[in-house]
Amino acid sequence: MDLGVELVLLGAECSGERAFGGSLGAAEGAQRFWRAVTSTLVDAGPGRCRVTTVHPEADANAALAALQQATAREGRLLLVYLAGQLTWDARRRRPVLVVAGSLRDSAARRGLPCEWVTSAMAHGAAAEALLVLDLTADQEAWQEWPAWLGAAAETVPVWGRVARYEPSRRGRTPVRGLAGTLAEAFGRLLDTGLAGAPAVLDPALLHPALLALDPDAPQAEGVRGAPEPAVRWSAPPADSRLLLRNRALLRGLLRGDSRRGSALPGY
């Protein structure tokens, strides 16, 4: 069996519509996630990590085609990073990733349905698959998301973050509710490493540390009088084939950081 990792980066942005401002940051998040993963994979030798990128302004069909090509290749792990903003397709009862050029009345029709992503992954050739979410959601998608995710997670393991996005009334960028937030914390964490953890990290080890770095994480959920959480996290599978080096144990040996000055093709 091929022991490589198939990494697919789907970061969609829609800058022309203020209601979809939560998608901004998806492209940068894809770059950060790519750098963090490829620079710390335990077995990141030549050819061991194949990367598929989709331009942040690509349409839904282009994104799906690229994903299907990647899922057809064998490997030990199919890792898909999905970033952007969700809207809700009321007719088909499903969340949709907003793509570039969408307007409020066309976003559900033009976007990339999340079930297309999970279906392609479930029918892939890799030994294991993991979907990483770095998303925001409009009000309706935010309300409907938990029920849909519960069914989807039975098909494909899911790990990640979805934040409620509300456009600023004055058109300013909100303090929270931007795609790419998980990738930013993920990159910082892997850059420094996790003190006291083993030399090899997996999502289950990283998850509590990422929650601690998220100021909007629902840490007070269930407490009487606590505000409604602005973020929902999905916990990763207990045992994942995503294996990453812990730089906290190797500090001083990795001073030459290959991530700086590099750029992801297509972004």
C-alpha positions as CSV (number, residue, x, y, z in Angstrom):
1,M,0.0,0.0,0.0
2,D,1.1,3.5,-0.8
3,L,2.1,5.1,2.6
4,G,1.8,8.7,1.4
5,V,-0.6,11.5,2.5
6,E,-3.0,13.1,0.0
7,L,-3.6,16.7,1.1
8,V,-6.4,18.6,-0.6
9,L,-6.9,22.3,0.1
10,L,-10.3,23.8,-0.5
11,G,-10.4,27.4,0.6
12,A,-13.2,29.4,-1.1
13,E,-13.6,33.1,-0.8
14,C,-16.4,35.5,-1.9
15,S,-15.2,39.1,-1.5
16,G,-18.0,40.7,-3.6
17,E,-20.8,40.2,-1.1
18,R,-20.6,41.7,2.4
19,A,-22.9,38.9,3.7
20,F,-20.2,36.4,2.9
21,G,-17.3,38.3,4.5
22,G,-16.8,35.4,6.8
23,S,-15.2,33.6,3.9
24,L,-12.3,36.0,3.8
25,G,-9.2,34.4,5.3
26,A,-9.9,31.0,3.7
27,A,-7.0,31.3,1.2
28,E,-4.6,32.4,3.8
29,G,-5.8,29.6,6.0
30,A,-5.1,27.0,3.3
31,Q,-1.6,28.3,3.0
32,R,-1.0,28.2,6.7
33,F,-2.4,24.7,7.0
34,W,-0.3,23.4,4.1
35,R,2.9,24.8,5.6
36,A,2.1,23.5,9.1
37,V,1.3,20.0,7.8
38,T,4.0,19.5,5.2
39,S,6.8,20.9,7.5
40,T,6.0,18.6,10.4
41,L,4.8,15.3,8.9
42,V,6.7,12.4,10.5
43,D,7.2,10.7,7.2
44,A,7.4,13.8,4.9
45,G,10.0,12.4,2.6
46,P,10.0,13.1,-1.2
47,G,6.7,12.2,-2.7
48,R,5.2,11.2,0.6
49,C,2.7,14.2,0.7
50,R,0.9,15.0,-2.5
51,V,-0.8,18.4,-2.4
52,T,-3.9,19.3,-4.5
53,T,-4.8,23.0,-4.5
54,V,-8.0,24.7,-5.7
55,H,-7.9,28.4,-6.4
56,P,-10.0,30.4,-3.9
57,E,-12.0,31.8,-6.8
58,A,-12.7,28.5,-8.4
59,D,-16.3,27.4,-9.0
60,A,-17.9,24.4,-7.3
61,N,-17.4,22.0,-10.3
62,A,-13.7,22.8,-10.5
63,A,-13.3,22.2,-6.7
64,L,-15.2,18.9,-6.9
65,A,-13.2,17.7,-9.9
66,A,-9.9,18.4,-8.2
67,L,-11.2,16.6,-5.0
68,Q,-12.3,13.5,-7.0
69,Q,-8.9,13.2,-8.7
70,A,-7.2,13.3,-5.4
71,T,-9.5,10.8,-3.7
72,A,-8.9,8.3,-6.5
73,R,-5.2,8.0,-5.5
74,E,-4.2,5.4,-2.9
75,G,-2.5,6.4,0.3
76,R,-2.5,5.9,4.0
77,L,-4.4,9.2,4.6
78,L,-6.7,11.5,2.6
79,L,-6.6,14.9,4.4
80,V,-9.0,17.5,3.2
81,Y,-8.9,21.1,4.5
82,L,-12.3,22.9,3.9
83,A,-12.4,26.7,4.6
84,G,-14.8,29.4,3.8
85,Q,-18.4,30.4,4.7
86,L,-21.4,28.1,4.8
87,T,-24.9,29.0,3.6
88,W,-28.0,26.8,3.9
89,D,-29.7,25.3,0.9
90,A,-33.3,25.3,2.2
91,R,-34.6,23.4,-0.8
92,R,-32.3,20.4,-0.5
93,R,-31.7,20.8,3.3
94,R,-27.9,20.9,3.2
95,P,-25.0,23.2,3.9
96,V,-23.2,24.7,1.0
97,L,-19.8,26.3,0.8
98,V,-20.1,29.7,-0.8
99,V,-17.9,30.3,-3.9
100,A,-16.6,33.4,-5.6
101,G,-19.2,35.5,-7.5
102,S,-22.1,34.4,-5.4
103,L,-24.9,36.7,-4.3
104,R,-27.3,36.1,-1.5
105,D,-30.0,34.7,-3.8
106,S,-27.6,32.5,-5.8
107,A,-25.1,31.2,-3.2
108,A,-26.9,28.0,-2.4
109,R,-27.3,27.2,-6.1
110,R,-23.7,28.1,-7.1
111,G,-21.8,26.8,-4.1
112,L,-20.1,23.5,-3.2
113,P,-22.5,21.3,-1.2
114,C,-20.7,19.8,1.8
115,E,-22.3,16.4,1.0
116,W,-20.4,16.4,-2.3
117,V,-17.2,16.7,-0.3
118,T,-18.0,13.9,2.2
119,S,-19.3,11.6,-0.5
120,A,-16.1,11.9,-2.6
121,M,-14.0,11.3,0.5
122,A,-16.1,8.3,1.6
123,H,-15.6,6.6,-1.8
124,G,-11.9,7.4,-2.0
125,A,-9.1,4.9,-2.3
126,A,-7.1,6.0,0.8
127,A,-6.9,3.8,3.9
128,E,-8.2,6.6,6.1
129,A,-9.8,10.0,5.5
130,L,-10.0,13.1,7.7
131,L,-12.0,16.3,6.9
132,V,-10.7,19.4,8.7
133,L,-13.2,22.3,8.9
134,D,-12.2,25.9,9.2
135,L,-15.5,27.6,8.5
136,T,-17.9,30.3,9.3
137,A,-21.7,30.0,8.8
138,D,-24.6,32.4,8.3
139,Q,-27.4,32.4,10.7
140,E,-29.5,29.6,9.1
141,A,-26.5,27.4,8.3
142,W,-25.3,27.9,11.9
143,Q,-28.7,26.7,13.3
144,E,-29.0,23.7,10.9
145,W,-25.3,22.6,11.0
146,P,-25.2,20.4,14.1
147,A,-28.0,18.0,12.8
148,W,-26.4,17.7,9.4
149,L,-22.9,17.2,10.8
150,G,-24.1,14.4,13.1
151,A,-25.1,12.4,10.0
152,A,-22.1,13.3,8.0
153,A,-19.6,12.3,10.7
154,E,-20.9,8.7,10.5
155,T,-19.5,8.6,7.0
156,V,-16.2,10.6,7.2
157,P,-14.2,11.5,10.4
158,V,-14.5,15.3,10.9
159,W,-12.3,17.6,13.0
160,G,-12.5,21.4,13.1
161,R,-14.2,24.6,13.8
162,V,-17.3,26.4,12.6
163,A,-18.0,30.0,13.8
164,R,-21.2,32.0,13.6
165,Y,-20.7,35.0,11.2
166,E,-22.6,38.2,11.5
167,P,-21.7,41.1,9.2
168,S,-20.8,44.3,10.9
169,R,-23.5,46.9,10.6
170,R,-20.9,49.5,9.6
171,G,-19.1,47.3,7.1
172,R,-16.1,46.8,9.3
173,T,-14.3,43.4,9.5
174,P,-15.7,41.6,12.6
175,V,-13.3,40.7,15.4
176,R,-14.3,37.1,15.1
177,G,-16.1,34.9,12.6
178,L,-13.5,34.6,9.9
179,A,-12.4,31.5,8.0
180,G,-8.8,30.4,8.5
181,T,-8.9,30.9,12.3
182,L,-8.1,27.2,13.0
183,A,-5.2,27.1,10.6
184,E,-3.7,30.2,12.2
185,A,-3.7,28.5,15.7
186,F,-2.7,25.2,14.2
187,G,0.3,26.7,12.6
188,R,1.4,28.5,15.7
189,L,1.0,25.4,17.8
190,L,3.0,23.2,15.5
191,D,5.7,25.9,15.1
192,T,6.4,25.9,18.8
193,G,5.4,22.4,19.6
194,L,3.5,21.0,22.6
195,A,5.4,20.9,25.8
196,G,5.1,17.7,27.8
197,A,3.6,15.8,24.8
198,P,5.2,12.9,22.9
199,A,7.5,13.3,20.0
200,V,4.7,12.5,17.6
201,L,1.4,14.4,17.7
202,D,-1.9,13.5,16.3
203,P,-5.2,15.4,16.2
204,A,-6.4,14.0,19.5
205,L,-3.3,15.4,21.3
206,L,-3.6,18.7,19.5
207,H,-7.3,19.3,20.0
208,P,-7.3,20.4,23.7
209,A,-4.4,22.9,23.0
210,L,-6.3,24.3,20.0
211,L,-9.4,24.8,22.1
212,A,-7.4,26.6,24.7
213,L,-6.1,29.0,22.1
214,D,-9.6,29.8,20.8
215,P,-11.0,32.8,22.6
216,D,-14.5,32.0,21.3
217,A,-14.5,28.3,22.2
218,P,-17.6,27.3,24.2
219,Q,-15.7,26.6,27.4
220,A,-18.6,28.0,29.5
221,E,-21.3,26.0,27.7
222,G,-23.9,24.7,30.0
223,V,-23.4,27.3,32.7
224,R,-26.5,29.2,33.6
225,G,-26.4,32.8,32.2
226,A,-23.5,32.0,29.9
227,P,-23.8,33.6,26.4
228,E,-24.6,31.4,23.4
229,P,-21.3,30.0,22.1
230,A,-20.0,31.7,18.9
231,V,-18.0,28.6,17.8
232,R,-18.7,24.9,17.5
233,W,-15.8,22.4,17.5
234,S,-15.9,18.9,16.3
235,A,-13.5,16.6,18.1
236,P,-11.1,14.5,16.1
237,P,-11.1,10.6,15.9
238,A,-9.2,9.0,18.7
239,D,-6.6,7.4,16.5
240,S,-5.6,9.2,13.3
241,R,-2.9,8.5,10.7
242,L,-2.1,12.3,10.6
243,L,1.2,12.1,12.5
244,L,3.2,15.3,13.1
245,R,6.5,16.0,14.8
246,N,6.5,17.8,18.1
247,R,8.9,20.7,17.7
248,A,9.0,21.2,21.5
249,L,11.2,18.1,21.7
250,L,13.4,19.1,18.8
251,R,13.9,22.8,19.4
252,G,17.3,23.9,18.3
253,L,17.5,21.1,15.7
254,L,15.0,22.7,13.3
255,R,16.2,26.2,13.1
256,G,16.0,26.2,9.3
257,D,12.3,26.7,8.9
258,S,11.4,25.8,5.3
259,R,8.0,27.4,5.7
260,R,9.2,31.0,5.6
261,G,9.5,32.5,2.2
262,S,7.6,29.7,0.5
263,A,4.3,30.0,-1.3
264,L,1.6,27.5,-2.2
265,P,1.0,27.1,-6.0
266,G,-2.4,28.4,-7.0
267,Y,-2.7,30.8,-4.0
